[in-house]
Amino acid sequence: MVADPPAPVGAANPSAPVSAANLFVRHPANPILTADAWPYAVNTVFNPGATTTPDGGTVLVCRVEDRRGVSHLTVARSDDGVSGWRVDPKPLLEGDEDDPTNRWGVEDPRVTRVDAMDGWVIAYTAYGPAGPCVALALTRDFETVEQLGVVMPPEDKNACLLPRKVDGNFILFHRPTSSSSHRADVWLSRSSDLRAWSNPEPVLAARAGTWWDSVRIGMGPPPLETEHGWLGIYHGVRNTVAGPAYRAGLVLLDLADPSVVKHRSPEWVLSPATDYERQGDVPNVVFPSGLVHDPATDELRLYYGAADTSIAVATARLSEVLAYLLTCPEGETIEP
């Protein structure tokens, strides 16, 4: 009799009720991408945007930090989304010494398939002397891009776009930082053309006190449309005596008005626990940035940066994630 293989790190007990602690299971192949996989010399690879292609493959647009400390974005492709990665020999997007908005590089992409544009919109952070700002680019093949330019001025980052218009407008989630209060919360802006944007509207706030998401938060992958609402995965930061800890939580937003929070998880669903998440250029970081769903299997694959050093993936069932989230308190659980 052959013994069953060991369960992956973080695997759920099949007999246990669904809870925040056992929703997401780390893949045993983690980390799935490191600097060693790159065809040119780099320091680290992390925080990827993710999508699937019509042929069933997976594309990651990865943040790559070079050996100067400056970041650019490079594409990696896989047939199964876990192994056999093929990394492009040159960046898809990089900074420009002559452009003050991105002179110090481009970072932290989120990728959204927008059928109305017959392509994918990449929302990313451009970094220059004035600070981080939000920029957009359009691609139809992940080989060339049309840069749409800066859409949110410094300081702003952690942007992602919904895949379709809501009430006639595109919806962009982003995180402006208040110069007076230094708050860093999730807001959204609306646009009919991806170029002119409305004033930001508040969506989700960092929670006061000692909560795991009390210092700052930011939307992760573009929220996924479900029958119950837009499913969002966000990162939250808490300061500890060992430094900041980055974890991932869940939020469900109203389909008709994504500024309305329907449910928010009190607990995190993914937290640094393995060596590759706890040790690296920035220790104790789980940074969710890419999400794909396979309707045939109900599987979610959550791609995340680990310790600002490598890329990992965790899986869950969409039905279980929604079942858990619908049991969470309605709206904001705590006044910010």
N, C-alpha and C positions, 0 to 999 in steps of 0.2 A: 504494500500500500504506500503510495507516494504522499508525503505530507503536504499540506497546503502551504503555499509560499507565504512569507511574512507579510503582514499588512503594511502598506505605505505609511510613512510618518504622518500622523494626524488622521489616519483612517477612522471613519465612524464605526461604531459597534452596530451591526445590522439590527440588533434587538433593542437598541436604545432609542428613546423618542428623539425627534428632530429638535435640535437646539443650536444656538449660535456656535457652540464649541465643536460640533461635529458636522456642520454643513459642508465645509470645503476640505478636500483631501489633497495633500501635496503629492505631486507625481513622483514616483520612485526614481525617475531619471534626473531629477533636479540636482543642480541647476542645469537648465537645458541649453543655455548659451553663456559662454564666457569669452574673455578677450582672446583666448587661445584659438577660438574658431575663426578669428578675423584674418582676412588675406593680407592685411597690412598691420603694422605695429600700432597698438593702441594701449591705453591704460585699463579702461573698464568699459563694459556694456551693460545697460540697464534701462528701466522705465520705458518699455516699448508700447507703441500703439499697435492694435491688432485688428485684422479683418480676414474674411474668407474671400476667395475668388470663385468665379463661375465654374471652374474645373474641380472645385472641392478642396483646393489647397489653402494653406494659411500663409498670410503675409504679416510679418512684424516690421514696423518702422522703429528702429532701435536708437536710443540715445547712446552715442559713442563718445567717450572722453579720450582725447588724444594725449600724448605724453607731454604736452604743454599745459594741460588742464582745461583746454577749450573743447566744447562739445559740438558735434554735428550729428546728422541723422543718416543712417544707412539701412537698407532693406535686407531682410533675411527671409527665405522662403522654405516651406516644408510641405510635404504631401499630407502628413498626418497631424501637423501642428505640434509635434513633440520631438521628432528625431529627423535625421537626414537633412539638416539645415544647409541651405546654399546661400552664402553671403555675397552680396554684390561687391565688386572690386573697388568701387568708389562711392562717395556719399551721394545721397539723393538731394539733401539740403545741407548747406553749411553757411557760416557767417561770411561777411564781406568786410574787409578792412576799410573800405571806402564808405560803408553804410553805418552811421552811428547807432542805428537801432539794433544791429546784430553783430557789431564789431567783435564782441566777445563770445560769439557762438550762438547756436540754436539748441533747444533742449526740450525734453519731456513731451513728445508728440502724443496726440490722441487722433485716431483715424475713424472717420464716419463714412459709410457708404450712403450716398445721396442719389437715389435713382433719378430724381428730377433733373440732375445735372449730368447723369450718365458717367459718374465718376466718384472719387473719394475725396473728401475734404480733410486735410491735415491741419489741426489746430496745434500750435506749438508756442513755446516761449522763446522770443528773441531777446538777446541780452547784450546791452551796450552800456556806455558810461552813465546814462540816465537811469539805468535799472532795468529789470525785466518787464517785457510787454508782450501782448498777445498778437500773433500773426497767423494768417491763414494761407493755405496753398491748395490748389486743386491738381489731382493727378488722375489719369485714366489708365495708366499702365504700370505705375510705380517705377518707371524708368525716366520720365520727364515730369516736370511740374510747372504749373502756372502760378506764380506768386501773386496772391491777392493783396498782400501788404499788411501793415500793422492795423489792427482794428480796435485795440484797447491800449491806451498809453500806460507808461510806467506809473506806479508799480502794480503789475497785474500778471497773473499766471494761472496755471492749472485750468486751461480752457478746453471745452469739448462741445461738440455740436450735435443736436438731435438730428435724426436721419430724415425727417420730413418737417414741413411747415406746420405750425399750429396757429389756427385762426389767421392764416395769411402771412405768417412771419416765421423765419428761421429763429431758432432759440439757441443761444450760446451761453453756457455756464462758464463762469470765470471767477477768479478770486482777487479782487482789488484789495490793496492794503491801505487802511486809513492812516493818513499822516498824523492825525490828531490823537486817535485812540489806539493806533497800531493793531486794530482788530484785523483778523484774516479769516473771513467767512465766505460762503458760497453765495454768489449772486447770479442773476441772469439778465441778458439783454436781448432785444428783439430787432430783426432786420428783414426787410423784404428782398434785399439784393446782396447780402453778405458784405456790404461795404459801409453803409450808413446804419449806425446802431443807436437804439434808444438808451436812455439813462438806465443804469443798473437797478434791478429790483431785488430785494433780499429774498433768499430761499432757505438757507440753512446756516445756523450759527454755531460756533464753538460753544460748548457747554461750560458753565462756570464751575469752579471748585477743582476737585482732584480727578475729574473724569478722564478717561483715556483719550478723549477728543477735546480737551479743555484749552489748549494753547492756540491751535489753528487747525483748520480743516481745508480740504480741497476736493472737488469732484474728480473721480478717477476716469474710467472709461466712459464713452458716450452712453447714457442710460438706454436700456433696452425696453422697447414697447411690449407690454403684456396686457391682457384683458383687465388687469386690476390697476394698472397705472404704469408709469415709467420707472423701471427698476434701476436704481443708481447704486454704485459702489464708490465710497469715498474714503480718503485717508484722514486720520485724525492723529494729532500729536499731543503728547503729554511730556512735560519735563520731569526727569527723575534725577537722583543723585549721580547716576552714571551718564547723564546726558539725555537728549530727547529720544523718545520711542515712537516709532511710526507704526500704526495699526490700520486695519481696514474694517469699515462698518457698512451697513445697508440703509437705504432710504427708498421709499415709494412715493412718487410724485403724481399729482393729478394729471390725467391724460389731456383734459381740456385746458388746464392752466398749470403748467409745470412749476410755477412759483409756489404752489400749494403743497405742503408736506402732508401726506396721508398717514404714513407710518415711518418710524425711525427706530433702528435697533438700539436698545440701551447698551448692549454688549458689543464688543468687537467680534468679527467672524474670522479674522486672521491676524496673528501677532507673531513677532519674531520669536522663533523657537529652535531653529536649526543652526548649525555652525555657519552655513552660507548666508543666513539672515542676520546673525548676531556679530559676525566678524567680516570686516571689509573696510573700504575707504570711509564709509559712514556707518558705524555699527548700529544694530537694532532697528533696521528699517525693512518694512514691508510696504511697498508703494504700488498700489494697483493702478494700472494704466491701460490695459487691453482686455477686452471681453468678447468672446464669440459664443454663439449658441447653435447647437445642432438640433433642429426640430425633430429629426428622425429618432434620435436617442434621448432627447431632453437634456443632453449634457451641456453644461456651461464650462468653458475653459477661461479661467482668470489668469492673465499674464501680469507679472509684477516684477519690479526691480527689487533685488535683495541686497541690502547693505551698500547700495550705490556701486555694486561691483559685478553683479551677474543678473541673469534673467531666469525666473522660475515660473512654474505654472501650477495651479491648483484647480481641481474639478469639483463640480457640484451638480445636482439636479435642479433645474429651474423650478419644477413643481414643489420641491422641498424648500427651496429658498423662499418662494412666495408663501407657502404654508406657514413657515416660521414668521416671516415679516408681517403677515396679516394678524398674527397674535400679539404683535408689539403695540404699545400704546399709540393711539391716534395722534397725529400732529406732533408737535415738539413735546418731548417728554419733560424737559426742564427749561425754564426761562433762561435765556442767555444773559 
